[in-house]
Amino acid sequence: METLPDFLRVGLRLLSIGLNPSLPSVRHGFYFANPRNRFWRAFNDSGLVEHALRPGVDAHEILLRRDAIGFTDVVKRPTVGASGLRAADYRQWAPVLEDKILRNEPAIAWFHGKVAYQNYLWHTVGIKPDVDWGEQPLRVGETVVFVTPNPSPANAAYSLAALTGWYDQLAARLGR
C-alpha cells in the first residue's frame, strides 16, 4: 500500500496527527497537499512557526529538524475522503499510532478533528467521549492531547481565521 511517510523522532514538541492521508497528499509525498486544504495557510499564519514555509516535503523536514514538529495519521490507508474508512482500518492503525506516541514521547499530540481523536480513543482504550476543542483531559502516556478542527475542505464549518485561532491557542500551549 502506498501511503505517506511519517515524520517522527524522539522528543518532538508537537506531533500533528491527521485522520488519514488524502490521495493528493500521497501523490505529492507530503501532508495536507490538497491546495484546497487550509492547513498550510492557517499554520503559516499562526504562531506555531516564525516564518512561513512553502508546503512540501522540505517543509516537513525543516519542521522536524528545526522546530521538533512531526507528522503522522490515525490511519495510514489513503482514501478519497473520510467516508472511505472502515472500522477495520481504525482497529488496525489506532494501536500503531499509540505505539508511535509512546515511543517518540512528543510533548503534545495534535489531532486534526474530533473524528480522528474519538476513533483513536475508541480503538485503543474503548471509550468514545464527547470531545471539545483544545486540550483534552486524557493523556497518552505523558503526552498532552490537543484537538483542533480538521482543516479539510470537506469541513467548511470552520473558517481559515477560526483554524488560525485554534493553532494560535496551540502555539500558546507550547509556549510560543
C-alpha positions in Angstrom: 0.0 0.0 0.0 1.4 3.4 -1.0 1.0 6.0 1.8 2.7 9.0 3.4 5.9 8.5 5.4 5.8 9.5 9.0 8.0 12.5 10.0 8.9 11.4 13.6 11.7 11.4 16.1 12.1 11.1 19.8 11.4 14.3 21.8 9.1 16.2 19.5 7.5 19.3 20.8 4.4 18.7 18.7 3.1 15.7 16.7 0.5 16.6 14.0 -2.0 13.7 13.6 -4.3 13.7 10.6 -7.2 11.3 10.2 -5.7 9.6 7.1 -3.7 10.5 4.0 -5.6 12.1 1.1 -4.9 10.8 -2.4 -3.3 14.2 -3.4 -1.0 14.0 -0.3 0.2 10.5 -1.2 0.7 11.6 -4.9 2.8 14.6 -3.8 4.5 13.0 -0.8 3.6 15.5 1.9 0.8 16.1 4.4 -2.1 18.4 3.5 -1.1 18.6 -0.1 -4.6 19.3 -1.5 -4.4 23.0 -2.4 -7.9 23.5 -1.0 -6.9 22.2 2.4 -6.4 25.1 4.7 -3.7 23.6 7.0 -0.7 25.3 5.5 -2.4 28.7 5.3 -3.6 28.5 8.9 -0.3 27.0 10.1 1.8 29.7 8.4 -0.5 32.5 9.7 -0.3 31.2 13.3 2.3 31.5 16.0 3.4 27.9 15.5 6.2 29.0 13.2 8.3 32.1 13.0 8.5 32.2 9.2 6.0 30.8 6.6 7.0 27.6 4.9 6.2 26.5 1.4 4.2 23.3 1.6 6.2 20.3 0.6 8.5 17.5 1.8 11.2 20.1 2.5 8.8 21.9 4.9 8.3 18.7 6.9 12.0 18.1 7.1 12.6 21.6 8.3 9.8 21.4 10.9 11.1 18.1 12.1 14.7 19.2 12.4 14.4 22.9 13.4 11.0 23.0 15.3 10.7 19.4 16.5 7.3 19.2 14.8 6.4 15.8 13.4 3.5 14.4 11.2 1.6 11.1 11.1 -2.0 9.9 10.8 -4.5 7.8 12.9 -5.0 5.5 9.8 -2.3 5.2 7.2 -4.6 3.9 4.4 -5.3 6.7 1.9 -8.8 7.3 0.8 -10.7 9.9 -1.3 -12.5 11.0 1.9 -13.1 10.0 5.5 -16.2 8.1 4.5 -13.9 5.6 2.8 -12.5 4.4 6.2 -13.8 1.3 7.9 -13.8 0.1 11.5 -11.2 -2.4 10.5 -8.9 0.5 9.5 -9.1 2.0 12.9 -8.7 -1.3 14.6 -5.5 -1.9 12.6 -3.9 1.5 12.8 -5.0 3.2 16.1 -2.8 0.9 18.2 0.1 1.6 15.8 -0.4 5.3 16.4 -0.5 4.8 20.2 2.8 3.0 20.0 4.3 5.8 17.9 3.2 8.3 20.5 4.5 6.3 23.5 7.9 5.5 21.7 8.5 9.1 20.5 7.1 11.0 23.5 6.0 14.2 21.9 5.1 16.9 24.4 1.8 17.4 22.6 -0.2 15.1 20.2 -2.2 17.4 18.0 -5.3 15.7 16.5 -6.9 17.3 13.5 -10.6 16.9 14.1 -12.8 15.2 16.7 -13.4 12.2 14.5 -9.7 11.4 14.4 -9.4 11.6 18.2 -12.6 9.8 19.0 -11.8 6.9 16.7 -8.3 6.8 18.1 -9.7 6.6 21.7 -12.4 4.0 20.8 -9.9 1.7 19.2 -7.2 2.0 21.8 -8.9 2.4 25.2 -12.5 1.6 24.3 -14.1 4.9 25.1 -15.8 7.5 22.8 -16.3 10.6 24.9 -17.7 13.9 23.8 -14.7 16.0 22.7 -14.3 19.7 23.0 -11.7 21.7 21.0 -8.4 22.4 22.7 -6.5 20.5 25.4 -8.0 17.2 26.4 -8.3 15.7 29.9 -6.8 12.4 28.8 -3.1 11.8 28.1 -1.2 9.3 26.0 1.5 8.3 28.5 2.9 11.7 29.4 1.8 13.3 26.2 -0.7 16.1 26.3 -3.5 15.8 23.7 -4.9 18.9 21.8 -7.7 18.8 19.3 -8.4 21.4 16.6 -10.9 21.5 13.8 -10.0 19.4 10.7 -8.6 21.8 8.0 -10.0 19.6 5.2 -12.0 21.4 2.5 -14.9 19.0 3.5 -15.1 20.8 6.9 -16.2 24.2 5.7 -17.9 24.9 9.1 -14.6 26.5 10.3 -13.1 29.5 8.5 -9.4 30.0 7.9 -9.5 32.6 10.7 -11.1 30.1 13.1 -8.5 27.5 12.3 -5.7 30.0 12.7 -7.1 31.0 16.1 -7.0 27.4 17.3 -3.5 27.0 16.0 -2.6 30.2 17.9 -4.0 28.6 21.1 -1.9 25.5 20.4 1.2 27.7 20.0 0.4 29.4 23.3 0.2 26.0 25.0 3.6 25.2 23.5 4.9 28.5 25.0 5.5 30.2 21.6 
